[in-house]
Amino acid sequence: MTGPVSVVATALIYSGRPNPSWPIAPKPAAEIAAALDRMPRLVGRNQDLGGLGYSGVAVEITDPSGYQRHWSLFQGVARSADHSFADADRRIEDMVVRTVPSATREQHQVLMALAQTR
């Protein structure tokens, strides 16, 4: 089965409110999925993703066959299952953050602050 990948992102924000999620348009979704596939694996580095406030983004990728991959990206490390990968200069995390819809940015000021500090 061929076709575009489907990508849904979720900002991981400890705010007392539900974490915002949004679908990513097909072109940036394909770019993000391809970039995740090219990341080098990290050996022996399995840091915690979390704490108070912004703690990265989660990405759910569904390929045309329905197979799903789940990723968490934070502070230059991407995790999928029990494996960690290098997200040099937080490039892929930034790619995801740039897809946040403006209404979501307005509702969650921490995302706006994050985007401006990159």
N, C-alpha and C positions, 0 to 999 in steps of 0.2 A: 504494500500500500504506500503510495506517495502523497505528498502534500506538505503544507507548512506545519511547523511545530507550533504548539500552543504554549504560551508562557504566562503564568500568573505570578506576580510579585507581592510580597507582604513586607511592610516595614515593621521591624521588631522594635517596638517602643514600649517601655514600661511607663504607662501613663495613667492606668486605672480605667482606660477606655479600650474597646476592642482595637486590635492592630489593623490598620488600613491595608486593604488588598486591592489590586487593580490588574486588569489584563494588559499585556504589552502588545502593541501593534505588530503585525507579521514581520516587517523588515527588521526592526530592532530586536524582535524575539529571535529571529534566525541568527543575527549577529551575536547576541548574548549566548545562545546555545552553542554556537561554533567556538566562541572564545572560551567557554567553560570546558569544552572538549579538548582544547589545546593546552590547558594549564599543566605545569609540571607538578608531580606529586611531591609532597613533603614527607620525609621519613622521621618519625619520632617526635612530631609536633602536633599535639592535639589540644589546643587551648580551649578554654571555655568561651562560649559566645554569650555574653550577657552581663547583666548588672542593671543598675538603674538608668533610666533614660534610653537613648538610642543604642541598640546593640546589633545593628546590621540589618540585612534584608534576607528574606527567605525567597527562594525561587523554585517554582514547580514547573517542570518542563514535561509536556506530553507530546510524544512523537505521533506521527500519523497512524501507527498501529495501535495506539492506546497505552504504550509503555510509558510509565512516569518515572522521572528522576527528581529528587528533592535536594536542594542545595541551601546552605546558609553561608553568607559572606559577611565578614567583619574583620577590620584591622589587617587587611592583607592576606587573610587566610580564607579559603573556601572549603567547606566540608560537605561531603556527600557520603552517606552511610557511615562507615568507620574510617574513612580516608580523608586526609587533608591535602590541599593543593595550594600552590602559591598564586595569589592574586596580586602580582607586582604593582606597586603604587596604587593599590585598590582600584585598578582600572575597571574591572568588571563590576564591582560594587557601584562605582560611579556611573557606569553605563545603565545600570538598573535604576539608580536614584534619579537619573535624568528623565526617566519615563514616567515619573510620578505626575498624575494629572494635577492641574492647577487648583482645582477645588480641594483635593486632598492636601496639597501643600498649605493652603490657607487654613484648613482645619487642624493641621499638625505642624505647628511652627518649628518644631525640632527638625523636621525634614528640610524646611527652608534654610534653617541655620546650617545644617549639614551640607547642603548643596552649595552654599555660599563660602564655606571654609575650604573647599577643595581646590 
